[in-house]
Amino acid sequence: MLKKVSRIAAMFCLLAFAGNSYAQTVEEPIYPQYGFWSNWGIGVNGSFNFQPDVKSFFGNESYKWGEGFNAGFGLLLQKEIDRGAWLRLHWNYTDLANCDRDTTAILGPAGEAWGVTNKEATMDKHMALTAEYVLSLNNSFHNWKPETRGNLYLFAGGGVFWTLNNSRGVDNLGVQIDGGLGFSYRVCERSILFCELEADFLTNIPAPWASPYGWHHTNLLATVGYIYNLGVTAADKELIAQRALVTKEALDALEEENDALKKEVADAKDNEKKLKGQIEQLQNQNNQGREEELARAQRVSDSLNGVLDQLKNDQLNYYAIPFSVLYPNDVWVVQPDEMIKVKAVSRIMKDNPDVKITVVGFCDYTASDAYNMKLSQRRAEEVKRLMVKKYGIDADRISCDWKGKTIAFGDIHYELNRRVSFYRVIE
């Protein structure tokens, strides 16, 4: 029988792993990867236990190791390790309430040999500590969906047990192997209710084959309980937010934009060379003594020089990083929920030592021009100070500028006007 159970368990594990691999081929939605201290759960449960008479297993009428019903409670500690798997530690004590039994009728002559004189005795006491692996059928054979509340799962594990045969006054310490089927329902973000059907197989220490009665008995349990999930740590939340903000796709887009700007600068330099050649040609014509041509050339030269100056001024010496630090009205200190943006830009600069940026402060129209100009200066300089002092960026790689309320978008009180923006300098 044990071989058949082992074969069935092995076949199921192969099917579960195959289903899990198939489900993981679906790209969306992406399951977030958390650290060790996130998503721990603690719980309590109540158990209703049925213990069959093991004489049917051994064919020995004189070997009575309890039968009947009892109830108890347990404690759980579990850790989510993947989108479809958990590890848990389960302590269960199934003797909170039990049924009285007529030991005289059960034991017969053997009772006198064992010294049992009390006609009424309770069912066996049983306590176990097991480690179990829980596999979600929903997430293993189907893609993970964060909005799903119900979860059908299988579990299996093993550990140690202590049991006391009240009828015989004998206690044993041994090894327990258990497994079963469960269903959980997520009531809210942290609270989970569950129910399980479980079968336990109990054997002697050190080896079940040491005696004819090494395999003690089997328990069948129905369990209901509650688990409280401690949630995701603040460090993991911050890490996931950073991953969402500074992604590889965003950095690739910045690189593409940088390449396009470099091409524009190169084209502008080529145009400058062509214009300088035209100027030199006109100057050669002027040297031929033609005053009218000279005057005309001078006008053209002045015009072209103006164009060159405008080109130089209009060249994109920097481009914006696509997010800004936002502020409440009349505040220049960076707010805690905006600090992640300063940290993200600092991380980009650490990963790219040749990058230089300009930090520019802006204001809305709430106060006077002079006050807003000073406020925008404080905002820019405070961000630079944080990047240098807190995140270790060289000060000479960061320049500051401030615009007050000279540049505005939409309504004069629009939050986007109260910001500090980052611009990468192209040298």
C-alpha positions, 0 to 999 in steps of 0.5 A, a space after each residue: 500500500 505504501 508503494 502505491 501511495 508513493 507512486 501516486 504522489 510522484 506522478 502528481 508532483 510531475 504533473 504539478 511541476 509540468 503545469 507550473 512550467 506551462 503557467 509561467 510561460 505567460 508573460 502577464 501579469 508579472 508576479 512581484 519578487 519579494 525578499 525573505 522577510 515579506 509575506 510571512 503568515 501566522 495562523 490558528 486552526 481547529 481540528 476534528 480528528 477521526 482515528 480508525 481502529 488499527 487492528 484492521 491494519 494488522 489483523 491482531 485483535 489484542 493490539 488496541 491503539 485507540 479509535 474514535 473521535 476528538 477535537 483540538 487546535 493548532 498553530 501555523 507559521 508559513 512563508 510564501 516562496 513563489 506565486 504558487 508555493 508556500 512552506 509552513 510549520 504546523 503544530 497540532 494538538 488534537 485532544 481539546 475534547 474527546 469521546 469517552 470509551 468503554 475500555 472493558 468491552 474493547 480490551 477484553 482479557 488483554 485489559 487485565 494483562 495491561 492493568 486497565 481497571 477503569 471502565 471509562 477511558 478517553 481516546 488517545 492523546 496526540 500532538 504533532 509538529 510538522 513541516 509542510 510544502 503547500 502547492 497552489 493548483 490555481 497558480 500552478 496550472 493557470 497564470 497568476 491573477 492578483 485579484 483571485 481570492 479563492 485558492 485550491 491547494 495540496 499539501 504534504 510534509 512530515 515531522 515528529 509526534 507524541 501520542 498517549 494511549 489512554 486505554 493502555 497507559 502507553 506513550 510513544 514518540 515517532 515520525 508522522 507523514 501527512 498530506 491532504 487537500 485544502 481551500 483558502 479564501 482571502 477575505 481582505 488584503 491580510 486575512 485568509 480563511 481556510 479549510 483542509 482534509 488531511 490524512 496522517 500516518 504515524 510510525 515508531 522511532 527509529 524505524 517502522 520495521 523494527 517491530 510488527 506494530 511499528 506502524 501505529 495508526 492513521 489519523 483523518 482530520 478536518 481542519 478550519 482556521 485563520 491566517 494573518 499575512 504580515 504583508 510586504 516590508 517597506 524595503 521591498 515596497 521601495 525596491 519594487 517602486 524603483 524597479 517600476 520607475 527606473 526600468 531597462 525600457 526607460 533607460 533604453 529610451 533615454 539612450 535612444 534620445 541621447 543618440 538622436 540629440 548627438 546626431 542633431 548636434 553633429 548635423 549642426 556642426 556640419 552646417 556650421 562648417 558649410 556656413 563658415 565656408 560660404 563666409 570665407 568665399 564671400 570674404 574672398 570676393 570682398 578682397 577683390 575690391 568690390 565695395 558693393 559686394 563687400 558691403 553685401 557680403 558684410 550684411 550676409 556675414 552678419 546675418 549668417 553669424 546671427 544664425 550661427 549664434 542662434 544655432 549655438 543657443 538653440 542646440 539642445 545642450 541638455 534634455 529632460 529626465 521624464 519625471 520631476 520632484 513635486 512640492 506642496 505650495 510654499 515648500 522647498 523641502 523634498 517630501 518623503 513620498 518624492 524622495 524615491 525620484 531623487 534616489 532614482 536619479 542618483 542611482 542613474 548617475 552612479 551607474 553612469 559616471 560620465 553623466 552630468 545633470 542640471 537641476 532646475 527649480 520652478 514655482 507657480 504664480 502664488 507669490 511675488 516674482 522675487 519670492 518665487 525666484 528665491 523659492 525655486 532656487 532653494 528647491 533646486 539647491 536642496 535637491 543638489 544637497 541631498 544628491 551630494 550628501 545622502 547619495 554620494 554624487 560628486 558636486 561638480 557633476 550637478 549644476 543648479 538653475 531656477 526659473 521662479 514662475 517665469 514658466 508655467 503650464 495650465 492653471 497658475 496653481 497647477 501642481 506641475 508648476 511647483 517642481 524640480 526637474 532634471 536635465 542631462 547635460 550633453 557636452 
